[in-house]
Amino acid sequence: MPRFSPLMAVAYLFAMTGFVFGGWASRIPAIQTRYGLNEAELGGVLLCFALGSIVAFPLAGRLMDQVGSARVSKVTALGCLVLLPCVALASNPWALALILAICGAFFGSLDVAMNGWGAAVEARRSKPVMSAFHGVFSLGAGFGALVGFMAIKLGWDVLTHFASVCGLMALGWIAVARVPFEHRRAGDDGPVFALPSGALWLVGGLMLCAAMGEGAIADWGAIYLRDVVGTDEARSAMGFALFSLTMFGARMLADGWVARWGAVAVARVCSAIATTGTLLVVLPLGFYGVMLGFALVGVGLAPIFPLGCIRAANDDRLTPGQGLAGVATLGYGGLLLGPPIIGFVAHEFSLVAGFGVVLVGCALIGLGATSLRPAVKP
């Protein structure tokens, strides 16, 4: 098997994570039905995944400073592939919650580590690639959701689907594991977890808003199409697929947009696009109107998270691991805590009201866009 370059290895990890995430998102309605969960109960189960990730963020940041982001990425990626099929083996909602908490710890650690590895790869190149890395995550997520659609059509159960997906992705992981890595050990004087400082608080807040929109469509988009719009389970899986593929397209173009117009201007325009898309979702205007809304949200949110990662990794007051872990705790809080919050709002009011929370978040991104301006190092 040929060896990947570090660039190829990071790109594969982003694509692999997206592919697995897309498969998971496509089967959430089936998991909800299997365990008989209402919206609040499903939100509580998703919260366990979130808590596992948030606990792992600072530990992953310290580990990547000490042993290298490449090594942490490889180990946690393997853990994700082993653990996801176990979700389908849970015998009751309590077991499901426990397994999801452990999965969350591994996925959260992988997210921090592969973003750190990606930032290191970008630093050695003459042009930005972080948005492209996040773009291949979205591409993987889109194809993962499409495979989920086909698995539902073929009558595959969740275990067969997840085991097949993770087994396939493990073949590429073998090539990633053979990639040599360089690492300069960071000092031991810093805290395990450094809170964001100054503008990084706002950066983390923007990442939270963007990730909340992504998490809402990933975890609730299929249920929204099924319960609010009235589509069947297989067709409802197409919503996240379209969202992910449009996000992929925008992320592949985003580095050029930023080079031409700057991070602040791009964030403001994309905030307006995402807000418009969310309005189409909450109206709602039928299946095609909601699908168009999902597509616009994908375009609008595409550059926000990678811009935040680059800003944090290049902060002049923190190590890359500390900076990324700090904003990741806030940013991924949106991806992970957003869906449970939407579940609780949906249970008390409606799922449309839950997506109204996303609408507010998309609008707030434009107001805080100036925090994405690159730090001026002394």
N, C-alpha and C positions, 0 to 999 in steps of 0.2 A: 504494500500500500504506500503511495507516495506521501511525503510529508507536506503538511500545510506550512505556508509562511505564517508569521505572527498575524499579518493582516487577514489572511484567509481563515485562520483559527478563530479570531475574534468575530469575524463576519459569520462564521458557521455557528458559533455559540449564540449570537443574537438570533439567527434564523431558527436554530433548534428550539430555543426558549419560546419564540413566537409560535412555532408550529405546535409545540406541546400545549401552550396556553390557548391557542385557537381550538384545539381539540377539546380541551376542558370546557371552554365557553360554550361550545356547541352541544354539550351533554348536560348542562345545568338544568334545563327543564326536565330531562329524564330523571336526574338525581332528585329533584324536588318532588316529582311524582312518586318515585320509588319509596322515599321515606315519609311521604305524606306531610310535607312541610308547608306551612303558610308563609306569607312574605316576611313576617318578623322572624320566624324560626329559621328560614333560609338565610336571612341577614345575620342571625346569630352564628350560624355555622360558618358563613363567609368571614365573620369577624375573627374566628379562631385562626384562619389562614393569615389574616392581617396581623394579629398579635404575634404569631410565630415569626413573621418577617421583621416586624419592628424590633423585637428583642434581638434578632440576629444582626441587624444593620451595624451597630457600633462594634460588635465583635468581629464582623467581617472586615470593617475598615481597619481595625488594629492588625488583624491577621495579614491583610494585603500589604500593610506598611512593613511588617516583620518578615514575611516569607515570600511576598510577591503576589501581585494580582493574578498572574498566570497560573500559579500553583493553586490558589484558592478557587479560581474559575474552573479548573479541571476537576477538582475533587467535588465541588458542590454541583457541577453539572451532572456528574455520574449519580450523585445522590438523588437528584431530581428525577432522572430516568428510572431509577429503581423504585422510588416511592410513589409516583403517580398511579401506576396500576393498582397499588394497595388501596387507593380510594374506593375502587369498585368492590373491594373485599370487606368493607365495613358492614357489620351485621346490624347496626342500629345507629341512630343519629349521634349518640355520644361517642361511639367509636369513629364515626365519620369526622366529628369535630377534632378528635385527638390526632388522627392521621393528617388532617388538613393543617393543623398547627405545626406538625413536624415538616410537612411539605413546605409550608410558608417560610420556615426557618432556612431551608435549603434554597428555595427560589429567591428569597430576599438576599441571602449571602451571594448568590450567583449574580444577581443584578448589580450589586455594589462592585463586585470583583471584576466583572466583564466590562463595566463602564470605566473602571480604573485602568484595565489593560488596554481598552480602546483609546483612552486619553494618552497613554504612554506611546501607543503606536502612532497616533496622530502627531505627537510632539516630534517624532523622528521624520515626519514627512513635510513636504513643502506646501501642502494644501490640506484643508479640513476634511475629515472623513467621518466625524461623529454622527452627523445627521444621516449619512449613508448606512452606518451600522444600525441605527434605530430604524432606518427604512427597511433593512432586510429582516428585522424583527417583525415589522408590520406585514411584510410579504409572507414570512413564515406563518404568522397568525392567520392571514387570509387563506392560505392554502390549508392550514390546519382546520379552519372552520369548514372549508369546502370538503375536505376528507371526512369531517364529521357529518356533513350533509349526506355524503355517499354512504357512510356507515349506517346511518339511520335508514336510508332507502333500502340498503341490503339486509336490514334486520339484525345487524350486529349488536350484541349487548355491550355495555360500557366496558367491561373487563377486556373483552376481545379487542375492542377499539383501542383502548389505552395501551394494552400490552403490545399491540402491533405497531402503534406509533412510536413508543419508546424503544422497542427493539430495533426499528429502522434507524432512529436517530443515534442509537448506540454505535452503529457502524461508523458514522462520521466522528463520533467522540474518540474512537481509537486513533484516528489521524490527528486530532487535536492533542491528545495525550502525548504524542511523540514530538510535539513542537518544543524546541529548546527555549528557555526563557532567561532573560537577564534581569537581575534585581539588585538595587542598591538599598541596603537595609536602612530604614529610618531609625531615628533615635528612640529610646525608650522613655523619654522624659514627658511626653505628651499624655493627656488623658486618654482612656479607652474610647470615650465619646466626647467630642468637642461640639458644643452647640454652635449653630451658625452665628456669625457676627456681622453687624452692619448690614450691608446690602444683601448678604446671603440669606437673611431672614425673609426678605421679599422674594428672592430667587426661589427659595423653598416653597413659599406661598404660591407663586405662579406654577411651579411644578405640581403642587398639590391640586390646584384647580384643573390643570390640564389632565393629570392622571385620574382625577375623579370622573371626568368625562369619558376617558378611555375605559376605566373600570366599569362605569355605568352601562356602556354599550356592550362590553364583554360579558358581564355577569347578568345584566337585565335586558339587553337588547332582544334576545330570542324570546324571553318571557313577555316583553312588551308587545312584540309582533304577534305572539300567540294569544295573549289575554286581552289586549286593548284593540289591536287591529283585526284579530280573528283569523290568522293564518295557521296552517298545520305545523307540526313540530319540525319536519324536514325543511320546509320553506323558511321557517323562522330562523334557521341557522345561517341563512344567506345575509342577514343584516350585518352581523359582525364581520363576515367575509368581505362585503363591500366596503365597510368602514376601514378595514385593515388594508385593503388593496389601494384605496384612494390615499390613505395615510402613507403607504409605501411610495406611491408616485410623488407625493408632495415632499417627502423626506429626501428622495433622491435629487430633487431640485433645490432643496432648502439651502444647502451649502453655497450654491451660486447666488441665491437671493441675498443671503447674509453678506457675501463678499461684495455684492453690488450696492445694497441699500442699508446694510447694517442691521444688527440684531434687534434694536429697539423698533425700527420702522416695520420690520418683518413681523414682530410679535404683535404690534398694534393692528396691522391689517388682518393677520390671521385670527386675532381675537374677534374681529367683526364678522369674519366668515363663519367661525365656529358658533357665534351667537345666533346668526341667521339660521344655520343648520338646526340648532336646538329648537328654535321657534317652530320650524317645520315639523319637528318630532312631536312637540307638545300640543300642537293645534288639535288633533292630528288630521292629516289630509288623505287618509287611506294608505294602503300598502306602498304605493310608489312615492307618495309624498314623504312618508317616513323614511323610505330607503334613500331618497334624495337628501333628506336631512342628515342621515347617518354619513353619507358621502361627504357633505360639506363640513361636518364636524371633524371627520378624518383629515381633511385638508387643513382646516384651521388649527387643529391641535398638533399637527405633525412636527413643527420645528421647536415647540416650546420646551419639551423635556430635554432633548439633546443640547439645546442652548444653555439650559440650566446646568447640565452636567459639565460642560466645558467651562462655564463661568466658575463653578465650584472647584473643579480640579486645578484651575490656574489661579486660585486666590493667593494673595501675597502674604496672608497671615496664618494659613493652615497647610498641613501636608495634604497631598491629593487624597489619601485615605480618609483623613479627618474631614476635609471639605465635602467629599462625596457622601460619606456616611451621614454627616450632619444634614445636608439638604435632602438626602434620600429618605431620612426619617420623616421629614415634612412632605416631600414630594410623593413618595410611595404611600404615605399615609392617605393621600387622595385615592390612589389606585386600590388600596386595600381596605381602608375604612369607609370610603365613599359608598361602595355597594351595600354594606350593612346599614349605613345611614339611610340610603334610599329604600332599603327593605322596610325599615321601621316607619318611614314616612308613608310608604305605599300601604302598609298595614293600617295605619291610622287614618289616612286620607285616600290617596289613590296613587297608582304608579305614574300617572301623568304629573301629579304634584311632585313625586320623587324626581322626575326628570327636570322639573322646574329648578331644583337645587343646582343641577348641571348648568342650566341657563345662566344663573347668577355667576357661577364660577367662570364661565367663558367670557362674560362681560368684564369681570374683574381683572383678567389677564391684561387687557389693554391699558388699564389704569396703572398697573405696576410694571409696565414694560421697561421703564428706564433702568431698573435694577439689573437688566441683562447686559448693560454696557460693560465692556471688558475692564477689569481692575487695572489701575495705573500703579505699577510696582515701583517702589522707591529705588 
